[in-house]
Amino acid sequence: MLTRTGANTPEAEAIVELMAETGRKARAAARPLAIASPEVKTAALLAMADCIERRKAEILQANEQDMTNGAAAGMTPALLDRLKLDDKRISGIADSIRVIADLADPVGQVIAEWDRPNGLHIERVRTPLGVIGVIYESRPNVTADAGALCLKSGNAVILRGGSDSVHSSRAIHAALSEGLELAGLPRDAIQLVSTTDRSAVGEMLKGLDGNLDVIIPRGGKSLVARVQAEARVPVFAHLEGLCHVYIDGSADLNLARKIVVNAKMRRTGVCGSAETLLVDRLIAPTYLTPLLNDLVEAGCEIRGDEQVTKLYGKAKVATEADWSTEYLDAIISVKLVDGIEGALDHINRYSSHHTEAVIAEDESVVERFFNEIDSAILLHNASTQFADGGEFGMGAEIGIATGKMHARGPVGVEQLTSFKYLVRGTGQIRP
Amino acid sequence: MLTRTGANTPEAEAIVELMAETGRKARAAARPLAIASPEVKTAALLAMADCIERRKAEILQANEQDMTNGAAAGMTPALLDRLKLDDKRISGIADSIRVIADLADPVGQVIAEWDRPNGLHIERVRTPLGVIGVIYESRPNVTADAGALCLKSGNAVILRGGSDSVHSSRAIHAALSEGLELAGLPRDAIQLVSTTDRSAVGEMLKGLDGNLDVIIPRGGKSLVARVQAEARVPVFAHLEGLCHVYIDGSADLNLARKIVVNAKMRRTGVCGSAETLLVDRLIAPTYLTPLLNDLVEAGCEIRGDEQVTKLYGKAKVATEADWSTEYLDAIISVKLVDGIEGALDHINRYSSHHTEAVIAEDESVVERFFNEIDSAILLHNASTQFADGGEFGMGAEIGIATGKMHARGPVGVEQLTSFKYLVRGTGQIRP
């Protein structure tokens, strides 16, 4: 493998030049894309969806090659299942693009407008960001989802998929390119990095000579951590979703039971699944056993603090590391806390600033939870698994961000835009 | 001077530790500040303004020391004038803080809210960003303005002023600290870096171990360029304001004359002053001479392209470098272009993405100008000198940003906030 820092071999220099050229082409495509009409973008998206279905056989064949290589390389069954495409999944990919085609076009939307005493009329309107880089791992559907979301928001995109899914991604990308062309948009609006050499990622992190405006990593923690540490351009991402559920002394037990099981067990591998349950010490004697029984019956392992293990025999002992662990599995850490104050202390210490829920009937507790925790999403009497752009009504999301700059929470088409001010006057000059 | 990279001398290590400690204190102050009530923040701001007026004698004395040092170091009269405080200027600083005290508190404002079909109610509310770093040069009033704007928006701030104004800044900062204390807010909410060693800036650019969320540089181009190149945290800034005015063939001549003189000559040293005038070739024979006569009469030097120099004898010849030069002086570059198409080509090539104005009566020209130029502020039939947070109705600004992430255009208290989602349910679980 080439090192990212020293582009001193001819191969390394070729990749540096390839990526620089990719950046220049993306920037050139971004201008016509930024002023493309909503109708043209929608037409391109619908054409892409059709092309994906029409090219089903060729996509399946490409996917089979990836599957064969993956099996030979010893990929786990879970990863192979992520990688696998079939008729239904390909239709699903096409349908997702049609959903995005149907969304309201964010570009040009007036976010705010007001008049000044001197008669100037000011509008703040949405504009595309420019060029977006998406770096992802084995899921081939990201090629289509990310390409479609960036197009809808008027952005050029550079897609860098994992080498495991390279053939599938190329076949899907060919369909996207055809759709762009049919609608008269530049093919460079959606580019797929053709090399699987990892140094291409390093070039993207450096920003492609100013031709990359933001990077969105989609994948495991090590990918996201590398991107966050090394990127010289803004990043929309979450490193982990260490989500908490706090059951207050004022909570309704039945409602709490229903939410806790859903928050943890509906799907354990998603970033919005609960990892730590905090229970108000006051109600532990009566609430803890039914709450934890539900989880155990659903197949969940319990790791409790000392008092939890005393009250509930089936709980294993949690170590300090458990409070910082995103299991992404059927395991939950459980702790008794001194009411809302104790919950705030714990969450503000261990939270990944992604999503936290409070189950309570006491409104003053809810207000403190909402005001004093700085996470992207805070929920009252609802499951943490609602942390999702689709569930928020955004139509589709390219990911969830936990940073505080620009995009936070689900990143949908609106979050992929910037804005500018349009000021209309009648000859005003400044005194 | 110490190098920023090798903290290997005891002095260098002391600064690394000082700055790390400053970051930790700021982060600790940010939590109580984020939940401080609007009333408490307003009380602190009003107390600060009073303290500045009460401490006038001591601030003037400190400023005199800076002035003496500056004169001895050979500062230019213009810089000495920037540095100088007097009774009136100190009252002005106090009044600016009172204006900020009167602004609406952005924290907790509901930016958007909607209901989901499952009954979930979603609100997007403003939150503070956290800790803001402000790096500025000799103007001592920035100490008060930046401190007050960050406080109003619920952010802790680390101020790093220029060494030229160190005594003035310390005296003003003492008044701000007293105001915080009188209102019961942590003094660490507004910290002034006590060392004048430049390596302190390098530590801020590295992000103070994650304890700095954004950096705002206020000063000359070399300062901003260094911050933009080296900062490992987001930056709100503009490198330069290379603002264009385009006079379309459909323009009203009298309106154009009034605006051009104001855009260039009202104040030549501000970032919103016009640097390049583009004139539609069609109207050049009749419009150019009166437009340029006005500028010359107002004391402006004209640097024109070949055709401008032919039509207007008093114009000097512009070189290629002129189209990329922010003069910040009574000089303007002038070029004839082929209508809106030519104006778009020129501006999209040379613009600094700050502010551009179109003077036209033809609405289709205005629409193309607004749609096809990606600058933070676009104006129709108004002077570029309106590029200012106060003029936009934001009350006060900490600067103007030309980046596309998060804040763009004037950066006021709203732009110093992030947001979070608050979701209220009644027991909803995700199917």
Interface residues (C-beta under 8 A of the other chain):
Chain A: R31 A34 I35 G108 W114 R116 L120 I122 T127 L129 G130 D213 V214 P234 D252 L255 K258 I259 N262 A263 R266 N348 V366 F370 N371 E372 D374 S375 A376 I377 L378 L379 H380 N381 A382 S383 Q385 F386 E391 F392 G393 K404 M405 H406 R408 G409 S418 F419 K420 Y421 L422 V423 R424 G425 T426 G427 Q428 I429 R430
Chain B: R31 A34 I35 G108 W114 R116 L120 I122 T127 L129 G130 D213 V214 P234 D252 L255 K258 I259 N262 A263 R266 N348 V366 F370 N371 E372 D374 S375 A376 I377 L378 L379 H380 N381 A382 S383 Q385 F386 E391 F392 G393 K404 M405 H406 R408 G409 S418 F419 K420 Y421 L422 V423 R424 G425 T426 G427 Q428 I429 R430
